Amino acid sequence: MPHDLAQLFAFVWSGWTAIWPTQLFALIWIAWLVSWVVASFWSGRTEKHAVSWSSRVHIIPIFLGAILFSPWTAQALGVKPILHFGNAGTFVLAGLTLAGISFTWWARIHLGRFWSNSITRKEGHRVIDTGPYGFVRHPIYTGLIAAILATGVGVGTVTAMLGAVLISLGMSQKARMEEGFLTIELGADAYGPYCRRVPMLVPFLPPR
């Protein structure tokens, strides 16, 4: 998860601790955020960054989504939840959120020092196609998208759900940008066969 997204989540979730069921989701995300930021210091030396404007366009939908996702936006607009799941349903959606962020941690640990908070090539970078990377090419984004969508549905407001969709679209866009960068940096002969064998974000779908 990029550092700029971590800052956005810190801002968004700081206002979510006063209202049920957002209290539960807030605790899950805060725990993930703290652990993720601490782990960000464990990373290999960067050899090259993708620094063009096109490599940062994904921030726009993520930023707009974070604004909509914020409880302050819902409060300011007087938006009320349109979905109500009760405690049992809330715990199920919280479990799905936990499953999503657990998938990100499996990928983060498996990637090791090749992980980065931006689109980069690390020293000694190579194609990783084992562990969660054998299911999808971008398991960190897959886990985050699943978790953010489950949270948006769990909160149940139109703004939270729309914000979750926009954030998910931004992450999908960043994954595609990362694909182009890695294809160039690692070589089409190395990265191309991996792309043809493993789906990008959704497990078990035909690769594309």
ZARO-884844 format. One line per 3 residues: their letters; for each residue y negated, z, x negated of C-alpha. Coordinates in Angstrom, 1 decimal. Last residue first. Example, Ala and Ser with C-alpha at 12.3 -4.5 7.8 and 13.67 -1.06 7.14 Angstrom:
! residues 2
SA	1.1:7.1:-13.7  4.5:7.8:-12.3
//
This chain:
! residues 208
RPP	10.7:-19.3:5.6  14.0:-17.4:5.5  16.0:-17.3:8.8
LFP	15.6:-13.9:10.4  17.9:-11.1:9.4  15.1:-8.8:8.3
VLM	11.5:-9.5:9.4  8.9:-9.7:6.6  9.5:-12.6:4.2
PVR	13.1:-13.6:4.9  15.5:-13.8:1.9  17.4:-16.9:0.5
RCY	14.8:-19.6:0.5  12.1:-17.2:-0.8  14.5:-16.0:-3.6
PGY	15.2:-19.7:-4.6  11.5:-20.3:-4.9  10.6:-17.2:-7.0
ADA	12.5:-18.2:-10.2  12.2:-22.0:-10.3  8.7:-21.8:-8.6
GLE	7.5:-19.8:-11.6  6.7:-16.1:-12.0  3.0:-16.5:-12.0
ITL	2.6:-19.5:-9.7  5.2:-18.4:-7.2  3.9:-14.8:-7.5
FGE	0.4:-15.8:-6.5  1.5:-17.9:-3.6  3.7:-15.1:-2.3
EMR	0.9:-12.5:-2.7  -1.3:-14.6:-0.5  1.5:-14.7:2.1
AKQ	1.9:-10.9:1.9  -1.8:-10.5:2.3  -1.8:-12.5:5.5
SMG	1.1:-10.4:6.9  -0.9:-7.2:6.0  -4.0:-8.5:7.8
LSI	-1.9:-9.4:10.8  -0.4:-5.9:10.9  -3.9:-4.4:10.7
LVA	-5.0:-6.6:13.6  -2.0:-5.6:15.7  -2.4:-1.9:15.0
GLM	-6.1:-2.2:16.0  -5.1:-3.9:19.2  -2.7:-1.0:20.0
ATV	-5.2:1.7:19.1  -7.9:0.0:21.1  -5.7:-0.5:24.2
TGV	-4.7:3.2:24.1  -1.1:4.3:24.0  -1.0:6.7:21.0
GVG	2.7:6.0:20.7  2.2:2.2:21.0  -0.3:2.3:18.1
TAL	2.0:4.6:16.1  5.0:2.3:16.6  2.8:-0.7:15.5
IAA	1.6:1.2:12.4  5.2:2.2:11.4  6.7:-1.3:11.8
ILG	3.8:-2.9:10.0  4.0:-0.3:7.2  7.7:-0.8:6.7
TYI	7.5:-4.5:6.6  4.5:-4.4:4.3  6.5:-2.2:1.8
PHR	9.6:-4.4:2.4  7.9:-7.6:1.2  10.6:-10.1:0.3
VFG	12.9:-8.8:3.1  16.5:-7.6:3.2  17.5:-8.0:-0.5
YPG	14.1:-6.5:-1.5  15.2:-3.3:0.2  17.8:-2.8:-2.6
TDI	18.1:-5.9:-4.8  16.0:-9.1:-5.1  13.3:-8.1:-7.7
VRH	11.8:-11.2:-9.3  10.3:-10.5:-12.7  7.2:-8.8:-14.1
GEK	7.5:-7.8:-17.8  3.9:-6.5:-17.8  2.7:-6.5:-14.2
RTI	1.4:-9.5:-12.3  -1.2:-8.6:-9.7  -2.1:-8.7:-6.0
SNS	-3.4:-5.2:-5.3  -2.1:-1.6:-5.2  0.6:-2.4:-7.7
WFR	4.3:-1.8:-8.0  6.1:-3.3:-11.0  6.5:0.3:-12.4
GLH	9.3:1.1:-10.0  10.1:-1.6:-7.4  13.0:0.6:-6.1
IRA	10.8:3.6:-5.7  8.2:1.7:-3.7  10.8:-0.1:-1.7
WWT	12.5:3.1:-0.7  9.1:4.6:0.0  8.1:1.7:2.2
FSI	11.4:2.1:4.2  10.6:5.8:4.7  7.2:4.7:6.1
GAL	9.0:2.6:8.7  11.6:5.2:9.5  9.0:7.9:9.9
TLG	7.1:5.6:12.4  10.3:5.0:14.3  10.9:8.7:14.5
ALV	7.3:9.2:15.7  8.1:6.6:18.4  11.2:8.6:19.4
FTG	9.2:11.9:19.3  6.6:10.4:21.6  9.3:9.2:24.0
ANG	10.8:12.7:24.3  7.4:14.4:24.6  6.2:12.2:27.4
FHL	5.9:8.4:27.1  2.5:7.6:28.5  1.0:4.2:28.1
IPK	-2.5:3.3:29.4  -4.2:5.9:27.1  -7.9:6.4:27.9
VGL	-10.8:4.5:26.5  -14.3:6.1:26.9  -15.8:3.6:24.5
AQA	-17.0:6.3:22.2  -13.8:8.2:22.5  -11.6:5.2:21.8
TWP	-13.8:4.3:18.8  -13.6:7.9:17.6  -9.8:7.8:17.8
SFL	-9.8:5.2:15.1  -7.5:2.2:15.6  -10.3:0.0:16.6
IAG	-12.1:0.7:13.3  -8.9:0.3:11.4  -8.2:-3.0:13.0
LFI	-11.6:-4.3:11.9  -10.9:-3.2:8.4  -7.4:-4.7:8.4
PII	-8.6:-7.9:9.9  -11.3:-8.3:7.2  -9.2:-7.0:4.2
HVR	-6.9:-10.0:4.5  -9.7:-12.2:3.0  -9.3:-10.5:-0.3
SSW	-7.2:-13.0:-2.2  -9.3:-15.8:-0.8  -12.3:-14.3:-2.5
SVA	-10.6:-14.8:-5.8  -9.5:-11.9:-8.0  -5.7:-12.3:-8.2
HKE	-5.2:-9.9:-11.1  -3.3:-10.5:-14.4  -1.5:-8.4:-17.1
TRG	-1.4:-5.0:-15.3  0.3:-2.2:-17.2  3.0:-0.4:-15.3
SWF	2.6:2.0:-12.4  2.9:5.7:-11.8  -0.6:6.7:-10.9
SAV	-0.1:5.3:-7.4  2.5:8.0:-6.8  -0.2:10.6:-6.1
VWS	-1.9:8.2:-3.7  1.4:7.5:-1.9  2.3:11.2:-1.5
VLW	-1.1:12.0:0.0  -1.0:9.0:2.3  2.6:9.7:3.5
AIW	1.8:13.3:4.4  -1.4:12.2:6.1  0.5:9.6:8.1
ILA	3.1:11.9:9.4  0.6:14.6:10.2  -1.6:12.1:12.1
FLQ	1.3:10.8:14.1  2.1:14.4:15.3  -1.5:15.2:16.1
TPW	-2.0:11.8:17.8  0.2:12.9:20.7  -1.7:15.1:21.4
IAT	-5.4:15.2:20.5  -7.2:17.1:17.7  -5.7:15.8:14.5
WGS	-6.8:12.1:14.9  -10.2:12.2:13.3  -9.1:12.4:9.7
WVF	-6.6:9.6:10.5  -9.1:6.8:10.4  -11.0:7.8:7.2
AFL	-7.9:8.5:5.2  -6.3:5.4:6.6  -9.2:3.3:5.4
QAL	-9.0:4.9:1.9  -5.3:4.1:1.7  -6.1:0.6:2.7
DHP	-8.5:0.2:-0.2  -5.8:1.7:-2.5  -3.3:-1.0:-1.6
M	0.0:0.0:0.0
//
